[in-house]
C-alpha cells in the first residue's frame, strides 16, 4: 500500500514510501536518491536521518527486541531502540532462525478456479517429440571439459563457413561445462550434473538434434550420459535399426579416435557432422501454436527492495495468466523460497506435492550444513545496498514471482518437467546455476527480474529482463526489456505490467522481437550444479 502517491504537479522530492501490509511497522523509500533527514510526511512522520532509496524507515518507535514487520512477516528483531523516522538496515536487525519444516500447512489453500485464457498463440518450432521450441539452434554437447577448446574452435568455423548457408537456423552453441572427469562419477549426488547435462541436450530449442563431442578416456562416457531410452526415437533417421531392435543413434565425434591425424582432422569431423544436423534443422519452419506450449522459467538476480513490490508481483500476475493459458511456469531458487515455505506448502495441489517441497528444502538445508554455512550467506552486498536486510526479506519478495496458482509439481535439480501449470524446480539461487537447471528442465523462454542490474543472458533461450526501478531502466536502456518501475510510483498497476510482459513473451517466443541480451550477444556460460565430490 502507498503512504503517498505523487501527482504530475508534485515536487520532485515529494516523499513517497511503500508499505506492503497495513500491519507493517516499516516502509521503503521509493524516491530516486532516497530522502534527506528532516523530510516530513503527510502522516506527521519526520525522518531522523537520510534514508537511501529502497531502504526501510521505521513508521513507529521500535523498542529493542520488537519484531520488525514487512509483508506482515517478521524479518528481524530490533537490536536496540529504534525511534520512528530512523533508517532500519541489516545491522539493526537480528535475523530469526529458519522456520522448522515440520507441522507446515499442507495443501490447505485451494485457489479459486480462473477461466481459461484462450486464443493466445505464438510462432514456434514443433518438435517430433511433442515439445515446441522458441528458437532453432544447433547445440553441440560435450562429455568432458577437455574438449571445450576444440569444440569452441569448431563452432567458430561452423558459424563462419556453414551457418550462412542455412538461413533458417538461428545459432550454433557449444554446451560448455566443467564436468566429465576428475569427479566421483559413481557418487549418489553425481546424478545431478549428469541428468542436467543430458536434459539440457534435449532442450526444445535444439530441435531433437543430439550431437556430441567426446575425448575418449573421460569418466562420463556417451553411453552413460545417454543410456538407452533417454533419446526419443522420433523418426528413422536417428535410429541404428528399424523395428523391435531399434535404438537411438548418437552423433558422436571422438577426438582420440585413431582416424584423427592432427588437429584439423578433428575439426573436419565436427564440421561434417554439424553439416548433417544443420541440413535437418534448416528444413524446419515456425508454425502457429497455442500459448500452452510455452515452458517459462522465472528467476531474479541483483534483487533489491523493489523486487517484491514491482517486477516480481508483475511476473507473478503473468504467471497466473500463463497457467490459465495452459502453459508451464517454473519458479526456483531454494534458498530464496526457504523462508517463505509456509506460504507455498498451503498452495500445493496435493499432499504429495507439499511433501516434495519440504523434501527439497530439507535436502538443501543439509547441503548447506555440510559446507558449514546457513541460508544467510545468500544475500549479497548489492542486495543489501538495494535495501534488502536479510534472506527473509529477500525470500518474501522472491516468491511473488510464483503468483497465486496451485503448485502442481516439484522437480529435483536437473529433472525434466513433465506437468503443465505452476512447477517448483529446485535449484540453487545462483543466477547461472539456476538458469542452467531450468534449461535442463525444458524451458523455452526465460524471464529474469533485476533491481541492481545484470547483463545476464543465455545463448540457447531468450531471456527477458525486467527492471524493478525506472531509474535502472533509463540508465540501462539497451539492456532492460521491460520496466516495472512505474508500479512503484502509481503510474501503472501490477496487472498492466503483467499483461505487457505476457504479450512481450508471445512476441519474443515468435521471433517478432529480440531481447537485448541476444542483440548484443551477451550470453553466460552454463554452470552445472555438482554436489558430489571432485577427485
Secondary structure, DSSP 8 states (H G I E B T S, - for coil): -BS----TTS-TT---EE-SSTT-SEEEE-STT-B-TT-B-TTS-B-SS-B-TT-EEESS-B-TT-EEEETTEEEEEESS-B-TT-EE-GGGEE------SSS---S-----------S-EEEEEE-TTS-EESS-EEEEEESSGGGHHHHHHHHHHIIIIIGGG-TT--EEEEE--S-SSSB-TTSTTHHHHHHHHHHHHT-GGGTT--EEEE-SS-SS-HHHHT-TTSS---SGGGBSSSSTT--B--EEEETT-TT--SHHHHHHHHHHHHHHHHHHHHT---EEEEGGG-EEEEEE-S--TTTTTTHHHHHHHHHHHHHHTT-EEEE--GGGTGGGHHHHGGGBSSHHHHHHHHHHHHHHHHHHHHTT--GGGG--HHHHHTT--SHHHHHHHHGGGGTTS-EEEEE-TT----S-EEEEE---S-HHHHHHHHHHHT-SEEEEEESS------SSS-EEEEES-HHHHHHTTTT-SEE-THHHHTSS-HHHHHHHHHHHHHHHHTTSS--HHHHHT----------S-B-
